[in-house]
Amino acid sequence: MSYLRAENLCLHFGGLKAVDAVSFAVEKGEILSIIGPNGAGKSSIFNLISRIYSPTSGRIYFEDRDITEEPPFGIAKLGIARTFQNIELFENSTVLANLLVGRHRHSTTRLWQELLFMPNVRLSEKVHRRHVERVIEFLDLAVYRDKLISGLPYGVRKVIELARALCSEPKLILLDEPSSGLNVEETDDMSFWIRDMKTELGVTVLMVEHDMTLVNRVSDRVVALNYGRVLATGSPAEVQVHPDVVAAYLGS
């Protein structure tokens, strides 16, 4: 069975069909990209998977488990993490503090134990710090570790958002336009990190992206959407020459 599977997903806002009977599957260990023009329903699918939205109809399965009704915090506990197109970081906290937030799903201590800083809390803190430091090293963020988010450039913040998601030790990561707002050099770095997430960390990747250069570099397969419906599925080269995809991007 597929690692993540969407079956006939629909999301309607009144008469608007943001997602219209979409089905696709992500295999374990692959990088699958979802492409399409603005308004095609790409981010809406992410919001359905992460349970920000509830589907009008259809089902979502992860590791053969139906997660359609799972609460958002339950999705995180299952090992699904995501980044956002609009960066969501704590501006007045350090990089390290933001990354430690990503360890929340692994917390096993109680509030009173943390207030008293009990031995089990100290031990847990060491474990969390070790995992965070590995991610800092992986993404070359050591120079920014103790800096406030508010003083960092946009491109660095984008990497920190990715780092926070990785700190949760995800099995599956949803990347919502990871190259948005990045320059050419930063996009090159992002492409290397996305591939390394798969090969070195063993993370399965589902990505929404407009930059076709990045899509071609990292994707094993691509799903093309338009007006909430699937136009084509296949390798990046196959999808880009599909007549329905060409018509959606360039006009018929």
N, C-alpha and C positions, 0 to 999 in steps of 0.2 A: 504493500500500500504506500501511497505518497506521504511525504512528511507533513506537508500542509496542503489541504484540499478545500477548495471553494466549489460549492455545487449550487448552480442557478441562483446566485446572489442578486437580490434586488433591493434598491434603496430609493424610495419615492418621497419627494417633498410636494405634497399635493399632486398636481398634474405633471410635475417635473420628474423624470426618471434619471436620477444621477447615476445609478447602476442598474442595468437592465439584463437580468438573466445571465450573469457572468459566471463562467466555470473555468477553473484552471487548477494546476497542481504544481507544487514545488517539491522536488526530490531532495533527499538528505544530501548535503554536501555540495549543492549546486548554487550558482548565482543566476537568479531569474530576474529579468528587468521588465517592468511595465512601462510602455511608452504610449504617447498619444498627444494630440493637441490640447491646449488649455480647455478645461471643462469636460474632458473625456471621462472623468470619474476615477482617476488614478488615486488621488489622495483619499477620496471617499472609501475606496476599498481598504486602504490602510486603517481608516477610522472604524471600519466595520470589524477588521481583524483585531484591533486593539480595544474594541468595545466602547469607543467614544460614541459611536452610533449603534443602534440595533437595526438589523436588516428588516425590511418590509416582508421579505420571504427569502428562502434559501437557507443553506447550512454551511458551517465552517468546521473543519476537522483538523486537529493537530495531533500527530502521533496516534492516529486512529481514534482519538477522543473528540466527541462533539463539544466544541467550545462556544457554540453560538450564543448560549445564555450565560456564559462565564462572566463574572464582574471584572472590571479593568484590573484590579489588584490581583485577581486570580490569573489573568493572562500573564502578568509579570512573573508570578510564582511558577508558572509552567515553563518559563525560560524563553519567553518572547519579549524582546526589547525593541524600541524604535527611536529614531531621531525625527525631528520636525523640520519642515521647510523654513519656518520662522523659528529662530534659535530660542530655546526656552532654558535659560540658565539663571542662577542667582547672582545678580550683577554685583552685589556688595559683599560677596564671599570670595574666598580664594579658589584657585583651580583645584587644589587638594580637597577642600571642603565640598565643592561641587561633585567631584568624582566619588567621594565617600557616600554621597546620597545614592549613587548607583548600587551600593552594597546593601541597601535597605531590605531587599527581598531575602537576604541571607541572615538577617538579624534574628537571634533566638533569645535575647535577654529581655527582661522586664524593665519597666520604667524605674521602679524603686531600686533595682540593682544598678542601673545606670547612674541614678542620682547619688548613690553611695560609692560608685566606682568600684564595685565588687571584683574579686579576682577573676571571675568568669567574664566580666565585662572587659577587663584589661587584656585577657587572652583573646577574646573576640576582636578587640580593636587591633591587636597585632596581626591577626589573620586578615582582617579587612585591609589594613595598610599594605601588607605584602601583595595582595591582589591588585590594589590600586597602583602600587609602584611598578608592577609588571606592565600594566597598561600604559603608564607614563613612559616607560622605556620603549614599549612597542611603537608608540606614536610620536616619539621624540619630543615630549613635553616637559622634560626635566627643567629647562630654563624658566618655565612659566609656573612651576609647582606652587610657589607661595605668593604669586601675584593675584591681585583682584581682577575679576572678570571685566569690570567696568573700564579698565585701562588697557584692554587687549584689542588688537585689530580683529576685524570681522572674520578673516580667514582662520585665525587661531581659535576663535570661539567656535567655529564650525567643527574643527577637529576635537575640541573639548567636549562638544555635545556627543560626538561619536564615541569619545573615550568614556563618558559617563555611561552610555548604553553598554559598552563592552565590560565595564566594571561589574555589571550584574551577572557576568558569565552566561550570556544568552546561548541558547541552542539555535535560535533563529533570530535574525535582526532585520528590522524593516527600515530601510534607508529612504527617507523622503527627500528627493533632489539633493543628494550630498554635495554636488558641485555648484549649486546655485550661489551666485555671488563670488565665486572663486576665480582667480586669474589662471592663466594657462599653467604656470608652474605649480600652483596649489592643486589644480585639478590632476596634474600628473602624479603628485604625491598621493592624492586620494585614490587614484586608480591602483597604485601599488598596495596601499593599505587594504583596500577592499579584497584584492586577490590574496593578500597575506592572511586576512581574516579567515578565508576559506582553507588555505593550505597549511597555515601554521597553527591557527586557533581552532580549526574544525567547525567554524560557524557557518550555517546555511544563511544565504543572503537573498532577501526579496527587496528589489530596488525600484523606486519610481524615479525617472530621470528624463530630462529633455536633451542633454548633451549627448548626441549620438556617437561622438568620438569616445567618450567614456563608456557608453553602452557597448560599443564594439570591442573595446579593450578587455572588459571584464566579464561579459555575460556569456553564460553557457546557452541560455535560451531567452527568447523575448516574447512577450505578449503585447500586441498592439490593440489599443482601445480607441473608440470614437463614439461620442454620444452615449457613453455608458455600456456599449456592447463590444464584444471581442471581434476584431477584424481578422486577425491572423496570429498564429503561434508557430515558432520555429527558431532556427538559428538567426543571429543578427542579420546575416547576409540574405537569408530567405525572406525575412519579414520586410526588410527595406525595399525589396523589389516587388513585393506583393501588390497587385494593382489597386486593391482597396485601400492599402496603406498609402500608396503614392497619391491617390485621389484625395484622401483625408488631409494630407499635408500640403499638397500643391493645388488641389482643386481638379475636378474632372473636366 
